Amino acid sequence: MRRRTRLLLALVALMTLLSASFLWWQSERSRHLQRNQLLAQADQRSLQLADAMANQVGALISVLDLELGGLRREWARAPATIDVEAQALLAALPTGFVTHISLTDAQGFVVYNSRGVPERPYVGDREHFQLLQKTGVDRLVIGKPVYSRVVNEWAFVVSRPLLRDGRFDGTVQFLVSTDYVSRRLAALQLTPKDVVALVHTDGTFMARSRDNAAAMGQRVPAERPYLATGSSEQAGIFHVDGLLDGTPRTYGWRRIPDHGLVVAIGLERASVLEPVEAGLARSQAITAALALLLLLCGGCIVWLLLRAERSQVALKESEARLKEAQKLARLGSWQLDLHDNRLNWSDEIFRILEVDPTESPSYKHFIEAVHPDDRALINRTYKTSVEGRQPYEVVHRLLMRDGRVKHVREAGFTQFDSEKPARSVGTVQDITEVHLAEEALRKLNEELETRVAERTRELSVVNRELEAFTYSVSHDLRTPLRTIDGFARLVEEDDGDRLSAQGRSHLRRIITAVHRMSQLTSDLLALAQISRAELHREPVDLSAMARTVADELARSDAGRTVAWHIEAGLQVTADPGLMRVVLENLLGNAWKYTSQTAQARIEFVRSSRTEVGGQEEFCVRDNGAGFDMTYAAQLFEPFKRLHRQHEFDEGTGFGLATVHRVIERHGGRVRGEGVVGQGAAFYFSVAAPGR
C-alpha cells in the first residue's frame, strides 16, 4: 500500500473517531447540564416549599401559644371553670390536633387533665417542666415527642409557665399529636417518595410525612447544616440519602422563628428527573445511533478507499500479468479507433514485428512486416470482416529485415456505433515455433507410418512362424510321444513278467512321464489358442453354466458328496466359450482340493465389490486344502504348483494361468485368497450385462 493512501486512511479514521467522540461528549454534556438544571430547580422548589410549610407550622404554634395564654388567665381567674374552657377549646381546634390539655403545680404534679384522669401523675422530671421551672421566665417551650400512656400515641408538649406574683407556680400545656402533624405535612407531598419533616432543635424528629411511627425517637445526624453549632443560617439546601429509607433526595430547610424548630422538605431526585429521563434516554439513543452511523460512514469510506487501492493494485498486477502472459504466449493485442485513425499496440506486438517501441504504432509499420505474398490476403480478410460484421482469423507470414520468416495467427473484429464502424480490436500471436513443430511432427508421422508398416510385415512373419511351431507341437511332437507311449505299453504287456520289479517301476515312470508330456503339450497349445482366439461377446448366464459344470463334476465321481451353492441370476457380457474354460478350471480346482474334506462345500456367488468401469466381481469359494498366501503371486504362472504331486492329482499347472489369460482378455482382473486347511476363494471381474 502506498504511503499516501496509508496517510489518507489514517486521517479518515482519525476524523471519524474524533467526530463521533465529540458528538458523544456534546450529548453527555447537554444531558449533564439539563440534569443539573432540573436539580437546581428542585433545590429552589424544595426551599420555597420549606418556607411555606414553616409559615404554616409557625402559625399553628402561634395559635396554640395564644390559646395557652387564654387558659392561663382563666385558671388564674376561676380555676373551677377551667374544664369548661378547656373542652370548648378542644372542640374549637381541628380534630385530633391536640390530644388533651393539662395543668401542673409548682412541684410537677398534674392538677388538671382534660381527659378526666383521676390520678395525679408526676411530670416534674420532664425536660420542658424543668426548663420552665429553672428559668422562671414566661416563655413558650416545645418538648420532644414522647409516647403518651393517656392517649396511647406519640405527642409532643407545647407549654407555658403559670406565674403567681412573678414566681413559678406550675405549667399549662397542650399535647400535640405527631400523627396529626404528620398528616398536615403529608398534604404538601408531591410524589410518594417525597418527604416533609418537622425536626426539633437537637435533631429529633417531631413529625414526618412518611413512616412517622418509625421516625419517632430517631435523631438526624449532626452533620445536617441546620444542626451546625454556632450557625446563624435560617434556611438552606442540602443533598443526602434519606435516614430511614436511603432514598436520594434534594432537601430544602427553613428554621421557624422564635422556636428553633426546622421544617425540612426532601424531593426524591429520581422523581425530579423522571419527566426528562425518557427524553434524555431517547436523546442518548439517538446520539449513539448517530455516532454509530458516523463510524459506519467512516468505516465505509475507509473500506471504499481500501477497495479502490486494492483494485488499483490488482489492476496493475493484472496488467503486469497480462503483459507477462502475452510475452510467454507471444500474443500481442491491438486496437484501432476508426474515428481518428489512432492505433494502439501492446508491448508484445512491437516485439513480434521487431519495431522500435519508441516509434508510434502505424499500419505502415505493420504492412511492411507482412510477407509480400500475404499482404493482399490480409487486406482482403480485414475488409470482408468489416463489411460482413463478422470476426476474422487468418494465418500469414512476416518477413523480417534479415530475411527470417515468422508465422503468425491474427484474429480480430470490429465494433459498430449505430451503422458506422467505430473500433477494431484484435490479437497477433507468433506461432513460428508451433509451425516448425507441426512440420517436424508431420515428418515424424511419415517416418512412424513407414516403421509401423515394416513392423507389421515382421509381425506377420513371426505369426506365421508361431503357427508353424504350433502345428509342429500339435503334430510333430505328439507323434514321437505316441510312439514312445505305444512301445512302452507293448513292453509292459509282452515282457512285463520277465522284468525285475525295479525295471517295471522304471517302465511305469516312462509311461507316466510321456502321458504328462502329452498333457503339457496339449495345455500349452490350448493356452496359445486362447491368447489368439477372437472374442465374441454376448450375454452369458454364468449361473446356468456353473450348474452344468457342477453336474459334470458330480457325475465324474458319483461317490463324493459336495454341498453346492450357486447364486441365481449371475449375468455378464463375455465370450461364452472362454467363460466356460474359466468356470471349468475354477470349479474343477475347488472339486479337486475338497476331495479330502469331510463336509465339502463349494460356492459360486456375486461379490459385494464393484470394479471400476462398471464391471462385476464374482467369487468361487471352497473349504478345501487352501494355500499359503506367501506364494499367492505364483498362482497364475504356468507350470507353478502350490501342492505336492502325491497330495492331489495336480495336473499340469496351466489351469489358473489359462483363467488369468481369459479374464485379462476380457479387461477384468483375477485374484486369489486362501488359508491352509481352511479353503480358498478366487475372485474374477467381467463386464456386467449391457456393457
Buried (B, 14 or more C-beta within 10 A) or exposed (E): EEEEBEEBBEEBBEEBBEBBEEBBEEBEEBBEEBBEEBBEEBBEBBBEBBBBBBBBBBEBBEEBBEBBBEBBEBBEEEEEEBBEBBEEBBEEBEEEBBBBBBBBBBEBBBBBBBEEBEEEEEBBEBEBBBBBBEEEEBEBBBBBBBEBEBEEBBBBBBBBBBBEEEEBBBBBBBBBBBBBBBBBBBEBBBEEBBBBBBBBBEBBBBBBBBBBEEBBEEBBEEEBBBBEEEEEEBBBBBEBEBBBEEBBBBBBBBBBEEBEBBBBBBBBBEBBBEEBBEEBEEBBEEBBEBBEEBBEBBEEBBEEBEEEBEEEEEEEEEEEEBBEEBBEEBBBBBBBEBEEEEBEBBEBBBBBBBBEEEEEBEEEBBEBBBBEEBEEBBEEBBEEBBEEEEEBEBBBBBBEEEEEEBBBBBBBBBEEEEEEBEBBBBBBBBBBEEBEEEEEEEEEEEEEEEEEEEEEEEEEEEEEEEEEEBEEBBEEBBEEBEEBBEEBBEBBEEEBEEBEEEEBEEBEEBBEBBEBBBEBBBBBBEBBEBEEEEEEBEEBBBBEBBBEBBEEBBEEEEEEEBEBEBBEEBBBBBBBEBBBBBBBBBBBBBBBBBBEBEEBBBBBBBBEEEBEEEBBBBBBBBBBBBBEBEEBEBBBEBEBBBEEEEEBEBBBBBBBBBBBBBBEBBBBBBBBBBEEEEBBBBBBBBBBEEB
